[in-house]
Amino acid sequence: MQPNNLNNGGTMALAKAGLTAGTTTTYTTTAAIPTILAGAYSTELAAQTNAATPTTDHTTGNAFNALAKSEGCVFVYGIIAAGTIVVSQGAINSLDTDANTFIIDPPFPSIPDTMAPFGYVIVENGSTGSAWTYGADNWTATGVIDTYTDCAFLPDRPQQAT
């Protein structure tokens, strides 16, 4: 009988991605990102400069949901076995219209077993914003604040953005 190994089937990124907004609707990473997916090495994602963002949510297969003004959520960046970038959107939560901060911190989305997360962005569309959609609207749109965090694996909850 084998002893229990808590690392069996582990999924994680093995490098700090340096994930940031690119120009307009794109994203950038400053490092190549090797990952482990369910215990096996995945194809490494090369560093990305102003790369196009995905247009569909990896978890649902649907287009990303727009954020109305005074709403926000978290988008998780990950890599699938072929070394391709994917993104999953968390639930949309309301912002306090006076302070433009979350009333309740946003949750992470359900992450499929086919995805190794390496970072996430918390997006807050403040009271001065208008409808904003990931991948279609600019990161610099009025009222939009985006806060990026690199991770080896997802923590129990996203860090509060503001």
C-alpha positions, 0 to 999 in steps of 0.5 A: 500500500502506498502512503497518502501523498498530498501532492498527487494530481497537483496543478500549479504554475512553476514561474511568476508570470508577471501578468499585466494589462497590455494595450487596449484589450490585450494582456502581457506576461514577462516570463515563460510559464511552465505548469503542472496539470493534474500531476503532469507537465503541460506545454510551457506558455512563452512570454506574451506581449500584448497578446489577444485575450480569449473571447469565451469563458473557459469554464462555461464556453460562453462569451464573457458577461459584461460588467455594468457600472458599480459592478466587478468580478475576478478573471482567472488566467490559466494554461491548458495542456497544449500550452494555450491561454484560457480565462474563466470569469467569476460571479459578478458582485456589486460595488459600493457606489460611494467608495467604488469598493466591493460590498462582498468580495468576489469569488473565484470561478469554478476552475475545470481540471483542464486548466492550470491557473497562473494569475488573476485580475480583479476588475472593478467598474466604478460608478463613473463607468459604463458597460464593460466586457472582458476582451472587448473593452479597453482596460483604460475605460473610464471608471475601470480599475484592474488589479493583477496578481500572479499565483502558483495556484489559486488561494482560497479567495482573491485579494481585495482590489481596493 
